[in-house]
């Protein structure tokens, strides 16, 4: 079936799609009422479950003793607060908890936190069975000065044995515990290049880090010394080693996750909070458009966009009205949404030429959904400040975010594409 | 005379109406045919009152002037257990069942007590009463007789009992005991061991106890007798008393030597928890010479001279982890120490290994009931590395924390105490980062001194069991005539 999608080239595909596109995008009224329809929940859930079943979100498996800094890693990677991370955990197996980002429903990133590793005889079997079918990155978290690694090593070897190809990152945390004085600052620039440690690092710490490397020898691991502290701890920067960790992660899983999680560009707190939800819904919508689903792709896309609108509205604490939807959609143009009038926009999508047709549909829908979400954010932000809105500004905003979305979600959509074709 | 007559008249006048009422009431009951119901009620209420008054008399507590007999607080848990049984038995006894003049009954009672103790300590012997060696019985009898005599001699409540005539008898009795040739007495008692005690007692007390509050003295004597027999039987069987004359001279030497023996303190903990730093801190405080004696099983020995505790041996143990305990590998016994200090890093959240170590320790003493579990102290190290990381400005008031660091220290201590199931006050937070900048090491020493009485008891039982092996060999040598100079 997926092979068939290859047969469609350029405009043939669009013609096919435009036939489908009749119902939801036929009129603004229809689109708006579909978005506002409160009965979309069950359908959306079904669609999300179907998408997740065929393209499960990537799983970062954090393996480490209690208090070794696993939560700090989740916190720093996702820009969440400690409380959010702490409350977000849900138990899944006897020895593990998971944390879905941004939330359980629309997760596009999942962390598995293995607990009780200091107990004798940890068996990774349950945890492995739990995420056997999912994309993986194993991150072993170990304090830089800790050398009681027997249980940890045993578990890592056990996992390595059954999954010789999973990438393995060893995060060596809390570097400051190896500093000779309390006043010492982090060495800048970051002195731990792969395999090399520069002389600016205290000798005790070097010794300890190298000894840990020895302990993990033969596991084909990549070592990343990090120190993720809280702002009040007084270490600058608080996310010491984040670049190196992201490099390691992106090398292992080239999904563009860092870009997707990055909120440093956004100033508005509401917009920051809504960002992860927009990314996640945009990806889901992209999937819905690209992969053969039992439900009609386009109506699913609309349902997902509706879910996104509602969740943005709840972040801003503003009501979602027919009027606001109409204002935005008419500024952008229904055709753009359906893909009919969006050809000129399509050319803006980066790497347009290299993308296969089906992938293009997915990427286009993802980028449109992303831009829609961002435009709604902009709309709400302006409304909150009581500023007047011109269709022109909305349209400009949409175009800008459409490009950004295309860039951001490119890798993720590619991965989904690859995965659906595998399955 | 006249006045008395008047008083009687007055009395009668006052009483007469009430008496009349009583009689009239009786007549009324008779007339109404209620007498048959009233009479049994009357009788039964009087009956209950009588029984209660009897009971009241029996439960009357012994006057505090009569000495009570207490167990030795150095005894092991097993010995304490059987002592409680004997104590309960003594309290249950009804003096009416065991008149002090009835030798046969008292002998049976004494036998029962000794048998019970023997069964407790040697449960594997099928019929313990047959397995009680004669020399043990003789030893108990001898000790009990001596003690009972001393009790009767010295305690004040008895002085009014002893008349001039009795005094003579007491004196004779005392003399008799003093002059008693050990061998002759032994032979006499050997002929009928259990009757020896009651014979002595009944001879002394026949007909003399009637002036004393009825039953009280008998009860006390009976209890004292049972307890004394129990006490010596327990002491004998749990090895606290060498059961023969051979060691009477040595006992004193033994006790002197005990006082001189240093306490053994085990410093245990996970790797890098700060065991060696703690030892450095403890030694640095007093600037004593450090003897580093590498021991074969990897325990390193240090000597700490401390005015409050005398000499203390510190054993630095290799760090353990969940599945790797040094004492399992080297077959080193966990019972070799009088105080155990577990060093726990505040930064190490995985405390499963410490929990397992403590449960191994408890298990060991659960199996070896003749020994006492040493007190356990927990030292929470590395508190300087708690949040806020950059701050270290001791002293901190941990009991009433007034800043973030102190609060975090308190929290760490509480977490450790909770997960290791140790009392909060037995957990001492310390900083051992550099020998010069140790913080709170005095608190560790203070806790060690606090635990000293407990440690001494543990040490007593430990040295006892170590001594017993030697004792048995000596006894055997003596019996075979190899060892000279013993009576």
Boltz contact constraints between the chains, C-beta under 6 A:
constraints:
  - contact:
      token1: [A, 65]
      token2: [B, 350]
      max_distance: 6.0
  - contact:
      token1: [A, 66]
      token2: [B, 349]
      max_distance: 6.0
  - contact:
      token1: [A, 67]
      token2: [B, 349]
      max_distance: 6.0
  - contact:
      token1: [A, 118]
      token2: [B, 350]
      max_distance: 6.0
  - contact:
      token1: [A, 118]
      token2: [B, 352]
      max_distance: 6.0
  - contact:
      token1: [A, 119]
      token2: [B, 352]
      max_distance: 6.0
  - contact:
      token1: [A, 120]
      token2: [B, 322]
      max_distance: 6.0
  - contact:
      token1: [A, 120]
      token2: [B, 323]
      max_distance: 6.0
  - contact:
      token1: [A, 148]
      token2: [B, 271]
      max_distance: 6.0
  - contact:
      token1: [A, 148]
      token2: [B, 321]
      max_distance: 6.0
  - contact:
      token1: [A, 150]
      token2: [B, 321]
      max_distance: 6.0
  - contact:
      token1: [A, 176]
      token2: [B, 389]
      max_distance: 6.0
  - contact:
      token1: [A, 182]
      token2: [B, 390]
      max_distance: 6.0
  - contact:
      token1: [A, 182]
      token2: [B, 392]
      max_distance: 6.0
  - contact:
      token1: [A, 233]
      token2: [B, 389]
      max_distance: 6.0
  - contact:
      token1: [A, 234]
      token2: [B, 390]
      max_distance: 6.0
